[in-house]
Amino acid sequence: MESAVPSPSANTRFVRSVAVVAALGGLLFGYDTGIISGGLLFIRTEFHLSALMEGVVVSSLLVGATIGSLVSGRLADRYGRRAVLLGTAAVFAAGALLAGLAPDETLLVLGRFVLGLAIGPASAVVPLYIAEMVPADRRGALVNCNQLMVTIGIVVSYAVGFAFAPIEGWRWMLGLAVVPAALLGAGMWFLPETPRNLVRRQLPGQARTVLRSIHGKEDVESELAEIRAADERDRTSVAARGVLRDRSVRPMLVVGMGLAVFSQIAGVNTIIYFAPSVLADSGFGASGSILAQVGVGVINVLMTVVAMTLVDRVGRRPMVITAFTGMGAGMLLLGLVYLLPAQGGAVAWFALACMAVYIGFFAFGVGAILWVLISEIYPPKVRGAAVGMATMAHWLANFVVALTFPLLIAAAGATATFWIFAVACAAATLFCVRLVPETKRRSLEEISGGAPAVAS
């Protein structure tokens, strides 16, 4: 979970505590996005959902996430990263209870929307909080604690779905998210605000105290001076409209928002949300398809751990290029499954293997790198707003895919649908080759001093 050469001045226990507690937001992110895949098998029967309404139940969370991520940057700059995460924990708990107790599809959609209002800020602010609270040479691995917790949350959601499948207990599946929400709130209560945000809010004494906790030493004046200089250079935070007007930021805005969109239109959440439905169509039963997805989720976790060990050594750019290439191959093969003459048996296992290949490459690169890069590449004056915009783009693309996937399968068939995602993966690979920069082992102030060089 750490880089090969840890910072000699780092207070390891404190830094790890920051990463793990904050990343509970990632656990909630993963659980609440993944749990609907198992619950949907029973929700659609109980509420007699049409294909369109299935998409609405899944995507209502993503509408909330889009809205939440859009305002999260400004809230994080104004009130602090810690305050936003504390509020997020409370909204998570409220949404989980509302969804789990919903008597009909209307209140279920509302509960999922409220959960989205928490997931949007969590997905934007957790990586930002960790990036601003850890040493530069460990930032890639520790920011990826968030992604690791996302994958663990997804696996936990699959396991919970399997446990409650025999009693069709989708309400328990959705409602149990209140537990990690309470843990996130309790943990963040004892963590401080980030030094960079404290300097921005004219609280240098508190910033100095936090820096001493991070580095485990008294002499932090040089880093504090560096943060002050960066803040002096970029004194005023910028709203989304201002980000769009700033020509110097546009190249990195294209990179962040482009990566966010490609991460979704490449089809990852068709696996996370709809895999049990796809596997059931391939020959697995309801419980069998949920259990099979647990295996896919475990691969997601293991490959995220592999990525965490490599991201600060290999670098961001080569990993994300490799990932999109492998994801495209997985989608291409998954499309071939539905051209085979019979479903079930070996064909069903081949479909599962294709999903495992796809999710393994996603976890190795896109899942691991997206939030690291988005938290790194923007200068302080626009960081909150720009991260919020990239996160909004992520959730908006996620919403479009989730809403249209059942309709696309019905209209064009599974083969054509998965091959469309394969083409998107190929386009994403070209995008990364041309535009994605390398940022490993550079401090946030070094990166923001000038736009990182973009590979041509």
C-alpha positions, 0 to 999 in steps of 0.5 A: 500500500506504500511506495517502494521508497517511503518518505523518511520524514513521514509519520507513517501511523498518522498518514495511514490513518488519514488515508484509511478513514477518509477512504471509507467514503470510497467504501460507501461509493463502492457499496452503494453503486454495486449493491443495486446489481444484486437487488435489481433482480428482486426489485424489478419483480416486486415492483414490476419494472419495465426496462426503462424503469430499471434504468431509472432506478439504477441511474437515479443515484447517478443524477444525484451524484452528478449534482453533488459533484458539481457543487462539491468543489466550491463547498470543499474550498469554502468550508473545508474538505473535512466539513464536506466529508462529515456532511457526506456521511450524514447524507449517506445514512439518510439515503440508505435508510430511505432506499431500504424502507421505500414502499414503492419505486418512486421513493426508491428512486428518491432514496437512490437520488439522495445517496447520489448526492453523497456519492458525488462529493465523496468521489471528488473530495476523498481523493483531494483530501488524501492528496493534500494530507500525504507526502508526494512520494507516497501520494499515488499509492495512498490516494489509491486507498480510496480506489481500493476501498471502492473495490472492497465496497463493491465486493462487500455489496456482492457478498451481501447481495448473495447472503440475502438473495435466498430471502430476496432481501433487497431492503437489507442490501440497500439499508446496511449502507448506514453502517459504513456511513456511521464509521465515516462520520465517526472517523472524520470527526477526529481528523484535521483539515488539510494544511493547504485548505487551512492556509487558504482560509488564513489559518497558518498556525493550524496548518503548521500543526497538521504538517507536523503530524504528517511529517512527524517532525517540528521543522515544517517551515519550508513546506509551509512556505511553499504552500503559502507561496502557491496560495499567494500565487493563486489566492482566490478560488475559481468557480466552474465558469472561471475555470472554463475561461482560464486558457492555461487550465483548459488542457488539463481540464480536457485531460481530467474530464476526458478521462472521467468520461472515457472511464464510463463510456468504456462500459465498466458500470455495465459490469458493476450494475448489470453483471448478474442480469448478463450472467443470468442470461448466459446460463447462471441462475439468480444466486449463481450469477450474484456469487459469480460476480463476487469472484469478479469483485475479488479480482477488482480488489486484487488488481487494485492492490497490484496497481497501488504497488506500481503507480509510484514506480511505473507511473500513471500514463503507461498504466492507464494506456495498458488498461484501456487496451485490455478492457477493449479486448475484454469487451470484444470477447464478451460480445462474441459470447452472444454469437455462440449457438448455445448459452449455459455451461462452458459459454457461461463460464467464458462470459464470466472470464471475459468480465474478469479480464475486463475488470482486472484491466480496469482496476489495474489502470483506469480505476487506480489512476483516474482519481489520482490524476484528477486530484493532482493536475490542477493548480490550487486556484481552480483545484476544487472547482476543476475536480468537481467538474471532472467528477461531474463529467464522470457521473453524467457519463455514468448516468447516460450509460446506466440509463441506456444500457438496458434499452441498448441491449433490447434494441441492438442486442448484446453483441453490438452493445459490448462491441460499442464499448470496445470501440470506446476503449480503443478511442480512450487508448488513443486519447491517453497516448496523445494527452495524458501527462506523467505526474509521479513523484512531483509535489502538488506545488511543482505540478501547479507551477506550470502545466505538466508536459503532455506526451505527444 
